[in-house]
Amino acid sequence: MFGKEFQRKYALTDQGVQNTVQATIWTVVVNLVVMCGMGILQMMMSGYMKTLTEDAPLPKAWVFLLLVLGFVVLSLLTHLQQYRSTYGLVYREIKTVRIGLAERLRRLPLSFFGKRDLADLTETIMGDVNRLEHVWSHCLGYLYGSYLSTAIIAVGLCLYDWRMALACLWGVPVAFGLLFGSRKLAKRRSEETKAAAIQVSDGIQETLEEIREIRATNQSDRFLNALNEKIDRHEKTMLRGELSTGIFVNAASVIMRLGVATTILTGTSLILSGKISFMPLFLFLMAITRIYAPFDQALALIAEMFMSQVSAARLMEICDKETAEGAARFEPKGHDIVFENVGFAYDNEQVLRGVSFTAKEGEVTALVGPSGSGKSTCARLAARLWDYQRGAIRVGGVDIQSVDPEVLLSDYSMVFQDVVLFDDTVMENIRLGKHGATDEEVRAAARAANCDEFVEKLPQGYATPIGENGAKLSGGERQRISIARALLKNAPIVLLDEATASLDVENETKVQEALSRLLVGKTVLVIAHRMRTVQAADKIVVLAEGKVVEEGSPAALLQKENGIFRRMTQLQSASAAWQI
């Protein structure tokens, strides 16, 4: 019943399957114990009926009191155990699932996040896991336990009187057959609703992120109308899904309840024909209320189970992605970065084609070239943020794809043009570069990055919160915090992505001073867009259409007739003289 296919269908862990088995067993026990209570009541009624019809002595009350007391105690104990196995174990397990999902995401290559819409991913982490949590705790054990207990009770009723049992139970398989027949429709409606919900989340996120551009271009009405359309579309898909599900659920409930009428009609007919007495009819009327009770909730929840399979498939898609693995030790002989005939494709689009070059330790190697030539891709591959498909990249003679990414990145510092800061203090944002660094170490790195100048002006100095992504700081100040992080980490390899491209002259000078302290003695790989910033580089690698087309010192490349680097330098020099 609970094989691998079942496990994947509901995205259960091995422990989750065990929890479901326990919940199923205890649900069966609870349902059978409750049915025993019906048996005690039937015994009492039979005894008093004999007293009225056959002049028999009254049953001994103390016997029934003991039976009732025993039933109450047993019912309490089994219900507590069912609650623990149905809810307690699942709520404990869901913590493990969420942590496991976070750990999985942490170990996935960054290329995965580049291919996934963030609103879609957020919906999986939050919405899909929440839905599955409810299914694991409220549906699976309860429903499968009801199946088994009803099957056991049905056997007992058939042995007692097969005619009455058939009249009592025929509606159950018919009702559930109708529901299971609607699975494909329920799944399709759930997929439509999920897609519409993601579009709404995506629209809200986009509107909030681009609010300044929207207002600056007087496009508020257009964006809000588009967002309203997405919300209306989501509402309509939800209504369609609820309506189609509600029709089948209510139809199944009506069909199952028809068993009450057929039980009464069959029992009355058999009594009139003298084939049974009143007590069997009374027994089956009590039994039918208990048989249908577990399915009342199950009918409402089974539709949620069908829809949860869409959420489970989305969750399993993440779990099936191959993580970036490798050795837990990284012991290179030096820190030269060597590209050997590296090939890389992104979504079947070839980005790099046989790229080979060496960035030597203690030197600055600049990657230049037209937009889309593969500069940023090389930097990402060098730090194993993405994994290449052909060739090899070695650091100190070690293939980086043989090393765990987190271990590898301990030897890297990165300073990018787009700085990411957290809604925390200046101190903690810099301390991110080295976990456990002392306050004095943080301040020393900040001074080396020229942060003191603006930090002293903040209300609380280094303890000042800087807002979401450093919203309270200027671009130059944010960039210097990023450099302070790198200085604090003091890694032997530094990756730079034109860290000064968007700064004014004053801030650019200060950032360059900080960078000069950072780069001493390191293996430096620079992505350059402005040719004047790489004039002091030790080596320049020119990329075009995913290939290395030129390589050498700046002076040598400037002397090269019809060279790409020379032409780009001349074009940028000419544009610098342009005036309004």
NORURCOR-V941024 format. One record per residue. N is the residue number from 1. NEAR is the number of other C-alpha atoms within 12 Angstrom. Layout:
BEGIN
n:N near:NEAR
n:N near:NEAR
END
This chain:
BEGIN
n:1 near:16
n:2 near:24
n:3 near:17
n:4 near:14
n:5 near:16
n:6 near:21
n:7 near:26
n:8 near:26
n:9 near:29
n:10 near:39
n:11 near:39
n:12 near:40
n:13 near:32
n:14 near:20
n:15 near:21
n:16 near:37
n:17 near:32
n:18 near:24
n:19 near:34
n:20 near:41
n:21 near:32
n:22 near:31
n:23 near:38
n:24 near:37
n:25 near:31
n:26 near:34
n:27 near:39
n:28 near:33
n:29 near:32
n:30 near:36
n:31 near:39
n:32 near:34
n:33 near:28
n:34 near:32
n:35 near:34
n:36 near:27
n:37 near:28
n:38 near:28
n:39 near:30
n:40 near:26
n:41 near:24
n:42 near:25
n:43 near:25
n:44 near:26
n:45 near:23
n:46 near:25
n:47 near:24
n:48 near:22
n:49 near:21
n:50 near:19
n:51 near:16
n:52 near:14
n:53 near:14
n:54 near:12
n:55 near:12
n:56 near:14
n:57 near:14
n:58 near:20
n:59 near:20
n:60 near:16
n:61 near:15
n:62 near:12
n:63 near:16
n:64 near:23
n:65 near:16
n:66 near:14
n:67 near:23
n:68 near:24
n:69 near:16
n:70 near:18
n:71 near:26
n:72 near:20
n:73 near:17
n:74 near:22
n:75 near:26
n:76 near:18
n:77 near:18
n:78 near:26
n:79 near:27
n:80 near:20
n:81 near:24
n:82 near:33
n:83 near:27
n:84 near:24
n:85 near:34
n:86 near:41
n:87 near:33
n:88 near:24
n:89 near:29
n:90 near:36
n:91 near:25
n:92 near:21
n:93 near:28
n:94 near:29
n:95 near:19
n:96 near:22
n:97 near:29
n:98 near:25
n:99 near:16
n:100 near:21
n:101 near:29
n:102 near:22
n:103 near:15
n:104 near:26
n:105 near:28
n:106 near:23
n:107 near:28
n:108 near:28
n:109 near:29
n:110 near:24
n:111 near:27
n:112 near:27
n:113 near:21
n:114 near:15
n:115 near:14
n:116 near:20
n:117 near:21
n:118 near:20
n:119 near:25
n:120 near:29
n:121 near:29
n:122 near:24
n:123 near:27
n:124 near:36
n:125 near:30
n:126 near:21
n:127 near:25
n:128 near:36
n:129 near:36
n:130 near:24
n:131 near:33
n:132 near:41
n:133 near:37
n:134 near:28
n:135 near:39
n:136 near:48
n:137 near:37
n:138 near:35
n:139 near:37
n:140 near:46
n:141 near:45
n:142 near:44
n:143 near:39
n:144 near:33
n:145 near:34
n:146 near:36
n:147 near:29
n:148 near:27
n:149 near:33
n:150 near:37
n:151 near:22
n:152 near:20
n:153 near:33
n:154 near:33
n:155 near:17
n:156 near:22
n:157 near:30
n:158 near:20
n:159 near:14
n:160 near:19
n:161 near:25
n:162 near:21
n:163 near:27
n:164 near:38
n:165 near:36
n:166 near:27
n:167 near:33
n:168 near:41
n:169 near:38
n:170 near:28
n:171 near:30
n:172 near:37
n:173 near:25
n:174 near:22
n:175 near:31
n:176 near:32
n:177 near:22
n:178 near:28
n:179 near:35
n:180 near:23
n:181 near:20
n:182 near:27
n:183 near:28
n:184 near:21
n:185 near:25
n:186 near:35
n:187 near:29
n:188 near:24
n:189 near:31
n:190 near:35
n:191 near:29
n:192 near:25
n:193 near:30
n:194 near:34
n:195 near:29
n:196 near:29
n:197 near:31
n:198 near:31
n:199 near:30
n:200 near:28
n:201 near:28
n:202 near:26
n:203 near:29
n:204 near:24
n:205 near:20
n:206 near:23
n:207 near:26
n:208 near:18
n:209 near:14
n:210 near:17
n:211 near:20
n:212 near:14
n:213 near:15
n:214 near:18
n:215 near:17
n:216 near:10
n:217 near:13
n:218 near:13
n:219 near:17
n:220 near:19
n:221 near:15
n:222 near:15
n:223 near:24
n:224 near:22
n:225 near:16
n:226 near:21
n:227 near:26
n:228 near:20
n:229 near:19
n:230 near:25
n:231 near:25
n:232 near:19
n:233 near:23
n:234 near:28
n:235 near:22
n:236 near:19
n:237 near:25
n:238 near:27
n:239 near:18
n:240 near:22
n:241 near:32
n:242 near:25
n:243 near:18
n:244 near:25
n:245 near:36
n:246 near:24
n:247 near:22
n:248 near:30
n:249 near:34
n:250 near:24
n:251 near:24
n:252 near:34
n:253 near:31
n:254 near:23
n:255 near:28
n:256 near:35
n:257 near:29
n:258 near:24
n:259 near:34
n:260 near:34
n:261 near:23
n:262 near:27
n:263 near:36
n:264 near:28
n:265 near:20
n:266 near:29
n:267 near:34
n:268 near:25
n:269 near:20
n:270 near:22
n:271 near:20
n:272 near:14
n:273 near:12
n:274 near:11
n:275 near:18
n:276 near:21
n:277 near:22
n:278 near:26
n:279 near:27
n:280 near:31
n:281 near:35
n:282 near:28
n:283 near:35
n:284 near:43
n:285 near:33
n:286 near:29
n:287 near:35
n:288 near:38
n:289 near:26
n:290 near:31
n:291 near:41
n:292 near:38
n:293 near:25
n:294 near:33
n:295 near:34
n:296 near:27
n:297 near:22
n:298 near:32
n:299 near:37
n:300 near:28
n:301 near:30
n:302 near:38
n:303 near:41
n:304 near:38
n:305 near:39
n:306 near:36
n:307 near:37
n:308 near:40
n:309 near:36
n:310 near:36
n:311 near:40
n:312 near:39
n:313 near:28
n:314 near:34
n:315 near:39
n:316 near:29
n:317 near:22
n:318 near:31
n:319 near:28
n:320 near:18
n:321 near:20
n:322 near:19
n:323 near:24
n:324 near:29
n:325 near:23
n:326 near:21
n:327 near:18
n:328 near:17
n:329 near:19
n:330 near:27
n:331 near:21
n:332 near:22
n:333 near:14
n:334 near:23
n:335 near:35
n:336 near:34
n:337 near:42
n:338 near:31
n:339 near:37
n:340 near:27
n:341 near:24
n:342 near:31
n:343 near:31
n:344 near:31
n:345 near:23
n:346 near:20
n:347 near:12
n:348 near:10
n:349 near:14
n:350 near:22
n:351 near:30
n:352 near:35
n:353 near:29
n:354 near:29
n:355 near:38
n:356 near:29
n:357 near:33
n:358 near:36
n:359 near:40
n:360 near:30
n:361 near:28
n:362 near:24
n:363 near:28
n:364 near:40
n:365 near:42
n:366 near:46
n:367 near:50
n:368 near:48
n:369 near:34
n:370 near:27
n:371 near:21
n:372 near:20
n:373 near:28
n:374 near:36
n:375 near:38
n:376 near:34
n:377 near:35
n:378 near:51
n:379 near:39
n:380 near:30
n:381 near:42
n:382 near:46
n:383 near:39
n:384 near:38
n:385 near:32
n:386 near:32
n:387 near:38
n:388 near:36
n:389 near:23
n:390 near:22
n:391 near:23
n:392 near:31
n:393 near:40
n:394 near:35
n:395 near:37
n:396 near:26
n:397 near:22
n:398 near:26
n:399 near:33
n:400 near:41
n:401 near:34
n:402 near:26
n:403 near:28
n:404 near:29
n:405 near:34
n:406 near:26
n:407 near:24
n:408 near:36
n:409 near:30
n:410 near:27
n:411 near:38
n:412 near:37
n:413 near:38
n:414 near:44
n:415 near:40
n:416 near:32
n:417 near:29
n:418 near:22
n:419 near:31
n:420 near:27
n:421 near:34
n:422 near:25
n:423 near:20
n:424 near:23
n:425 near:29
n:426 near:42
n:427 near:40
n:428 near:32
n:429 near:41
n:430 near:44
n:431 near:34
n:432 near:29
n:433 near:34
n:434 near:27
n:435 near:18
n:436 near:16
n:437 near:23
n:438 near:18
n:439 near:21
n:440 near:16
n:441 near:25
n:442 near:36
n:443 near:31
n:444 near:23
n:445 near:37
n:446 near:43
n:447 near:30
n:448 near:31
n:449 near:39
n:450 near:35
n:451 near:39
n:452 near:26
n:453 near:20
n:454 near:27
n:455 near:30
n:456 near:18
n:457 near:15
n:458 near:20
n:459 near:15
n:460 near:15
n:461 near:20
n:462 near:30
n:463 near:22
n:464 near:23
n:465 near:25
n:466 near:31
n:467 near:19
n:468 near:19
n:469 near:25
n:470 near:29
n:471 near:19
n:472 near:24
n:473 near:28
n:474 near:22
n:475 near:28
n:476 near:35
n:477 near:38
n:478 near:42
n:479 near:44
n:480 near:48
n:481 near:51
n:482 near:47
n:483 near:50
n:484 near:43
n:485 near:46
n:486 near:41
n:487 near:43
n:488 near:39
n:489 near:33
n:490 near:31
n:491 near:28
n:492 near:35
n:493 near:42
n:494 near:48
n:495 near:42
n:496 near:45
n:497 near:34
n:498 near:35
n:499 near:38
n:500 near:40
n:501 near:27
n:502 near:23
n:503 near:23
n:504 near:17
n:505 near:13
n:506 near:15
n:507 near:27
n:508 near:25
n:509 near:21
n:510 near:29
n:511 near:38
n:512 near:30
n:513 near:23
n:514 near:35
n:515 near:38
n:516 near:23
n:517 near:25
n:518 near:39
n:519 near:34
n:520 near:21
n:521 near:21
n:522 near:34
n:523 near:39
n:524 near:43
n:525 near:49
n:526 near:47
n:527 near:42
n:528 near:40
n:529 near:32
n:530 near:30
n:531 near:34
n:532 near:25
n:533 near:29
n:534 near:33
n:535 near:26
n:536 near:18
n:537 near:33
n:538 near:28
n:539 near:32
n:540 near:42
n:541 near:41
n:542 near:42
n:543 near:37
n:544 near:27
n:545 near:22
n:546 near:34
n:547 near:33
n:548 near:34
n:549 near:27
n:550 near:30
n:551 near:32
n:552 near:29
n:553 near:26
n:554 near:32
n:555 near:19
n:556 near:20
n:557 near:30
n:558 near:24
n:559 near:16
n:560 near:17
n:561 near:12
n:562 near:15
n:563 near:23
n:564 near:28
n:565 near:41
n:566 near:28
n:567 near:21
n:568 near:25
n:569 near:30
n:570 near:19
n:571 near:17
n:572 near:18
n:573 near:15
n:574 near:12
n:575 near:13
n:576 near:14
n:577 near:10
n:578 near:9
n:579 near:6
n:580 near:5
END
